[in-house]
Amino acid sequence: MRANSEEIVHNLKYLRRYARALMGSQDSGDLYVRVCLEALLAEPDLLAAGTDVKRGLFRLFHAVANRNIDGGEGAELVDLSVEARLRALPTSERQILLLTSLEGFSTASAAEILDIPVAEAEALLVDAWATVNQQIATSILVIEDEPVIALDIASLVTELGHQVVGVAASQTEAVAIFKKSQPGLILADIDLGAGGSGITAVTDILRMSSVPVIFVTAYPERLLTGERPEPTYLVTKPFEPDTLKVTISQALSFTTAGHAKRIAV
């Protein structure tokens, strides 16, 4: 018997957040989630009642995506487009890094999701963090109207080796700073109070540049509705420093030299 549908819907937003961050694209991430759901509709017992729904859903996501990419047993369940088949999942190191840091799974749970031994998962995680710690730094614009939170974020990214080119408390200020400094990454809240909307500011900026954006917000549900274009990278407040660090690393790993202004450290 399939797991409770309400639990599936509740956890679907987290799977979508993970898939987008993993693939570096809203479209690609949502495509893989759709493939996962199509498989579940075809075979409801793939997620049995009594299963930890979030862990089971993530495990199914990887099982279905991998067997379709590989063309292995059960590949006939879902017909992936040619484009999707050409976009293989990122490395196992990236997968386990996002599972543990962004989604909060234990290493053991992440190993179960990826269907690998715990010892292998632990080794992958060590390698993944080594790669993150070698990440080339970039210049960052922080869009946040709460001074204490803005200071915390600015201090954190500076400690990670990045350069904060400005902190904007309003959408008008954010666009002005971006035009002047052309940062390589933006960290933005969605609600700027009297200063307007971080979403509007980012929309205006993205008309000028393809700079990567990470939304840092206490209201992720507002950006995971499926009703409009949504962010690829989303960090929920309050957040652990490692979560932001990993998300920054993932965002920059998909950014070409022509799309980001990086700095030497």
C-alpha positions as CSV (number, residue, x, y, z in Angstrom):
1,M,0.0,0.0,0.0
2,R,1.3,3.4,-0.9
3,A,2.4,5.8,1.9
4,N,0.0,8.5,3.0
5,S,-0.5,10.9,0.1
6,E,-0.5,14.0,2.4
7,E,3.0,13.1,3.6
8,I,4.2,12.7,0.1
9,V,2.9,16.2,-0.9
10,H,4.4,17.7,2.3
11,N,7.8,16.3,1.5
12,L,7.7,16.9,-2.2
13,K,8.8,20.5,-1.8
14,Y,12.0,19.3,-0.1
15,L,12.6,16.8,-2.9
16,R,12.1,19.6,-5.4
17,R,14.6,21.9,-3.5
18,Y,17.1,19.1,-3.5
19,A,16.7,18.1,-7.1
20,R,17.1,21.7,-8.3
21,A,20.2,22.3,-6.3
22,L,21.6,19.0,-7.4
23,M,21.0,19.6,-11.1
24,G,21.7,23.4,-11.0
25,S,18.5,24.1,-12.8
26,Q,14.8,24.5,-11.9
27,D,13.7,22.8,-15.1
28,S,16.1,19.9,-14.9
29,G,15.4,19.3,-11.2
30,D,11.6,19.5,-11.6
31,L,11.9,17.1,-14.6
32,Y,13.6,14.4,-12.4
33,V,11.0,14.9,-9.7
34,R,8.2,14.4,-12.3
35,V,9.9,11.2,-13.4
36,C,10.0,10.0,-9.8
37,L,6.3,10.8,-9.3
38,E,5.3,9.1,-12.6
39,A,7.1,6.0,-11.4
40,L,5.3,6.1,-8.1
41,L,1.9,6.5,-9.9
42,A,2.7,3.5,-12.1
43,E,3.9,1.4,-9.1
44,P,2.4,2.7,-5.8
45,D,4.1,0.0,-3.8
46,L,7.5,1.6,-4.6
47,L,6.8,3.7,-1.5
48,A,5.1,1.4,1.0
49,A,3.0,2.4,4.0
50,G,5.1,2.6,7.2
51,T,8.1,3.9,5.3
52,D,9.8,7.1,6.4
53,V,8.2,9.1,3.6
54,K,10.9,11.7,3.1
55,R,13.8,9.2,3.1
56,G,11.7,6.8,0.9
57,L,10.9,9.5,-1.6
58,F,14.5,10.6,-1.9
59,R,15.6,7.0,-2.3
60,L,13.0,6.5,-5.0
61,F,14.2,9.6,-6.8
62,H,17.7,8.3,-7.1
63,A,16.6,4.8,-8.0
64,V,14.4,5.9,-10.8
65,A,16.7,8.6,-12.1
66,N,19.7,6.3,-12.1
67,R,18.0,3.4,-13.8
68,N,16.6,5.6,-16.5
69,I,19.9,7.3,-17.2
70,D,21.7,3.9,-17.2
71,G,18.9,2.2,-19.2
72,G,18.9,-0.6,-16.7
73,E,16.2,-2.8,-15.3
74,G,12.8,-1.0,-15.0
75,A,13.9,1.8,-17.4
76,E,10.6,1.2,-19.3
77,L,8.7,2.7,-16.4
78,V,9.2,6.3,-17.6
79,D,10.1,7.7,-20.9
80,L,12.8,10.4,-20.3
81,S,13.4,13.0,-23.0
82,V,16.6,12.9,-24.9
83,E,17.6,16.1,-23.1
84,A,17.1,14.5,-19.8
85,R,19.1,11.5,-20.7
86,L,22.0,13.7,-21.6
87,R,22.0,15.4,-18.2
88,A,23.4,12.7,-15.9
89,L,23.1,13.3,-12.2
90,P,26.1,15.1,-10.7
91,T,28.7,13.1,-8.8
92,S,28.0,11.0,-5.8
93,E,30.1,13.4,-3.7
94,R,27.7,16.2,-4.6
95,Q,24.7,14.1,-4.0
96,I,25.7,13.0,-0.5
97,L,26.9,16.6,0.4
98,L,23.5,18.0,-0.5
99,L,21.6,15.2,1.2
100,T,23.4,15.7,4.5
101,S,23.9,19.5,4.5
102,L,20.9,20.9,2.7
103,E,18.3,18.3,3.6
104,G,19.6,17.3,7.0
105,F,19.9,13.5,6.5
106,S,22.4,11.6,8.6
107,T,25.2,9.9,6.7
108,A,23.6,6.6,7.3
109,S,20.3,7.8,5.9
110,A,22.1,9.3,2.9
111,A,23.8,6.0,2.3
112,E,20.5,4.3,2.3
113,I,19.1,6.8,-0.2
114,L,22.0,6.3,-2.5
115,D,22.0,2.5,-1.9
116,I,25.7,2.4,-0.9
117,P,27.5,1.2,2.2
118,V,27.9,3.7,5.0
119,A,31.7,3.5,4.9
120,E,31.6,4.5,1.2
121,A,29.2,7.3,2.0
122,E,31.5,8.6,4.7
123,A,34.5,8.5,2.3
124,L,32.5,10.4,-0.3
125,L,31.5,13.0,2.2
126,V,35.2,13.6,3.1
127,D,36.1,14.0,-0.6
128,A,33.1,16.3,-1.2
129,W,34.1,18.7,1.7
130,A,37.6,18.8,0.4
131,T,36.3,20.0,-3.0
132,V,34.1,22.6,-1.3
133,N,36.9,23.9,0.8
134,Q,38.9,24.4,-2.4
135,Q,36.2,26.5,-4.0
136,I,37.3,29.7,-5.8
137,A,35.9,32.7,-4.0
138,T,33.5,35.1,-5.6
139,S,32.0,38.6,-4.9
140,I,28.6,38.5,-3.2
141,L,25.7,40.9,-2.9
142,V,23.5,40.4,0.2
143,I,19.8,41.5,-0.1
144,E,18.4,41.6,3.4
145,D,16.5,44.2,5.3
146,E,17.1,42.9,8.9
147,P,20.4,44.5,9.9
148,V,21.4,41.7,12.4
149,I,20.7,39.0,9.9
150,A,22.4,40.9,7.1
151,L,25.5,41.2,9.3
152,D,25.5,37.5,10.2
153,I,25.3,36.5,6.5
154,A,27.9,39.0,5.5
155,S,30.3,37.8,8.2
156,L,29.7,34.2,7.4
157,V,30.4,34.5,3.7
158,T,33.5,36.6,4.4
159,E,34.8,33.9,6.7
160,L,34.2,31.5,3.8
161,G,36.6,33.6,1.7
162,H,34.1,35.5,-0.3
163,Q,34.0,39.3,-0.7
164,V,30.8,41.1,0.1
165,V,30.4,44.0,-2.3
166,G,27.3,45.4,-0.7
167,V,24.3,44.9,1.6
168,A,20.9,46.1,0.2
169,A,17.9,46.6,2.4
170,S,15.5,47.5,-0.5
171,Q,14.9,46.3,-4.0
172,T,15.9,49.7,-5.5
173,E,19.2,49.6,-3.5
174,A,19.9,46.0,-4.6
175,V,19.6,46.8,-8.3
176,A,21.8,49.9,-7.9
177,I,24.5,48.0,-6.1
178,F,24.4,45.2,-8.7
179,K,24.8,47.6,-11.6
180,K,27.8,49.2,-9.9
181,S,29.6,46.1,-8.6
182,Q,28.5,43.2,-10.9
183,P,28.8,40.5,-8.2
184,G,29.3,36.8,-9.0
185,L,26.6,35.6,-6.6
186,I,23.5,37.0,-4.9
187,L,22.1,36.0,-1.5
188,A,18.5,37.4,-1.1
189,D,15.6,37.4,1.3
190,I,12.2,37.4,-0.3
191,D,10.5,39.9,2.0
192,L,12.2,43.3,2.5
193,G,9.5,44.9,4.5
194,A,9.1,48.5,3.6
195,G,12.0,48.1,1.1
196,G,9.8,46.0,-1.2
197,S,10.4,42.5,-2.5
198,G,13.6,40.5,-2.9
199,I,11.9,38.5,-5.6
200,T,11.2,41.7,-7.6
201,A,14.8,42.9,-7.1
202,V,16.2,39.6,-8.3
203,T,13.8,39.5,-11.3
204,D,15.1,42.9,-12.3
205,I,18.7,41.9,-11.9
206,L,18.2,38.6,-13.9
207,R,17.0,40.7,-16.8
208,M,20.5,42.2,-16.9
209,S,22.6,39.1,-16.0
210,S,22.6,35.3,-15.5
211,V,24.2,35.7,-12.1
212,P,23.4,32.7,-9.7
213,V,21.0,33.5,-6.9
214,I,20.4,31.8,-3.6
215,F,17.2,32.8,-1.7
216,V,17.7,32.7,2.1
217,T,14.3,32.9,3.7
218,A,12.1,31.8,6.6
219,Y,9.3,31.2,4.1
220,P,10.4,28.6,1.6
221,E,6.8,27.5,1.0
222,R,6.2,30.8,-0.8
223,L,8.9,29.8,-3.4
224,L,8.0,26.2,-3.8
225,T,4.4,26.4,-5.0
226,G,4.9,25.3,-8.6
227,E,2.7,28.3,-9.6
228,R,5.5,30.5,-11.2
229,P,9.2,30.5,-12.0
230,E,11.0,29.6,-8.8
231,P,14.6,29.7,-7.6
232,T,17.1,26.9,-8.2
233,Y,18.8,27.4,-4.8
234,L,16.8,27.9,-1.6
235,V,18.1,27.9,2.0
236,T,15.7,28.0,4.9
237,K,16.2,30.3,7.9
238,P,17.5,29.7,10.5
239,F,20.3,27.8,8.7
240,E,23.5,26.1,9.6
241,P,26.7,27.7,8.2
242,D,27.5,24.5,6.4
243,T,24.2,24.6,4.6
244,L,24.9,28.0,3.2
245,K,28.5,27.0,2.4
246,V,27.4,23.9,0.5
247,T,24.7,25.8,-1.4
248,I,27.1,28.5,-2.4
249,S,29.6,25.9,-3.6
250,Q,26.9,24.1,-5.6
251,A,25.7,27.3,-7.2
252,L,29.2,28.3,-8.2
253,S,30.0,24.9,-9.6
254,F,27.4,25.4,-12.3
255,T,28.6,28.9,-13.1
256,T,30.9,29.4,-16.1
257,A,33.7,31.9,-16.0
258,G,31.7,34.2,-18.2
259,H,28.8,34.4,-15.7
260,A,30.6,35.1,-12.5
261,K,33.1,37.6,-11.3
262,R,35.5,35.7,-9.1
263,I,38.3,37.0,-6.9
264,A,41.6,35.6,-5.8
265,V,42.0,34.6,-2.1
